[in-house]
Amino acid sequence: MLTLIFIIHILGALTSIHAVMTARTAQGATAWVISLNTFPLVAVPAYCVFGQTKFAGYDLIRHTRMLADSSDMKKTLKILDENDMLIQGANDLENRQIRLHENLALLPLTRHNDVKLLIDGEATFNAIFDSIRCAKKYILIEFYIIRADGLGNRLKDALIAKATEGVDVFVLYDDVGSINLSRSYLDELEAAGIKTSGFTTTRGLGNRFRLNFRNHRKIVIVDGEEAFIGGHNVGDEYLGKDPKLSPWRDTHVQLRGPVVLEAQLTFVEDWHWATQVPLPTLNWTPGKAPHGDSIALCLPTGPADQLESATLFFLNAINSATQRIWIVSPYFVPDEQLMSALQLAALRGVDVRILIPEKPDQILVYLSSFSYLEETEKAGVKIYRYQPGFLHQKVMLVDHQTATVGTANFDNRSMRLNFEVTVMVVDKEFAAEVEKMLTADFSSSRQISADDFNNKSFPFRLAVRAARLLSPVQ
């Protein structure tokens, strides 16, 4: 027994060396070193699951330039350049911002895009199903959650109908998010010739115990001409049919124009990781949207990135705001640098508003949100809770011309552990639509203050502080 205890402590000590060498912050390294050397029997397995922040083996095709060196991508870039679909800033400041965003995304900022705001589930899935019915060549489907319920069966039937017409269909889902998806559901798709795959984060020797990573993206591509990205997954609750959380509040966007190919490339990278099987020939010819001239960028982020791309993107948005920054997220658990950026923005006179749910679906996130009230209130950051039902949209509005819609929440998981995708749109008309939508949301919300925390019982406040300590894994 003493020998076993000695071996376990040696293993804890060796693992703590790895934590010192790889932890993102000094605080994180200190916490792991203490726990690994004090309680190694529990801490070592926990470190294997939760202690890793980088995802091994995932090929960023954008970074390795595998596609950039191909004839298809050279043709794409040439068409973008020759047809005025690339962006040139009007001054040095704009050019620096363009360069920053393109370096984060490893994709170009493009113009001549049409971006349509889809508010809530009915509008989103009506548009998606209409697009699927019009598909002529291929359909690419990627969701974090797919359920075999009413909405899921509608999707299955729609995809099978197109597959029988000769349209190529590919379905990618997250193994954890879609853990309850039945084998019979997938068998029906595959019997129709549809290719399906889970995004297994534990594939590969280096990822064997890395259960903490997720593919949280929601992407639909039709013929390389139309794309859909946003907060909705495939489940009846997203249509407002959950008796506890309804009405469900969410937002998606429908895209046409060259930005669609950036969303398509994101799917290609994920499919490549999941299957190691190449997709058939896709449409890589960019075209101007029939209507609209929005500037847009598809920003894929995740733990395979060399930099913390999501964190840097949101930090830059907050730091560059001069008039307002409105952030809507169901999971608001920012780290210190994001919280400092929000405080600084408010102190320089920016209208900083955060909209979060009143009804929680995750108790730790709900408790953690109370811990930020004192530090936000002191700086002038205003936090609101949405009243009618569960708020799940991930939207940001910066000043009067930039808005984002995507899958990334304002928490550590989305910044560092999840594969996410965000669409940034620079267009005053689109920003005005987002402003109108969010103004209605704020009118259905109540502003909260530090008193909402301070007036609670001691056990509740203690639970809030304890939950805040667990924010890195929420």
Secondary structure, 3 states (H helix, E strand, C coil): CHHHHHHHHHHHHHHHHHHHHHCCCHHHHHHHHHHHHHCHHHHHHHHHHHCCCCCCCCCCHHHHCCCCCCHHHHHHHHHHHHCCCECCCCCHHHHHHHHHHHHHHCCCCEEEEEEEEEEHHHHHHHHHHHHHHCCCCEEEEEECCECCCHHHHHHHHHHHHHHHCCCEEEEEEECCCCCCCCHHHHHHHHHCCCEEEEECCCCCHHHCCCCCCEECCCEEEECCCEEEEECCCECHHHHCCCCCCCCCECEEEEEECCHHHHHHHHHHHHHHHHHCCCCCCCCCCCCCCCCCCEEEEEEEECCCCCCCHHHHHHHHHHHHCCCEEEEECCCEECCHHHHHHHHHHHHCCCEEEEEEECCCCCHHHHHHHHCCHHHHHHHCCEEEEECCCCECCCEEEECCCEEEEECCCEEHHHHHHEEEEEEEEECHHHHHHHHHHHHHHHHCEEEECCHHHHCCCHHHHHHHHHHHHCHHHC
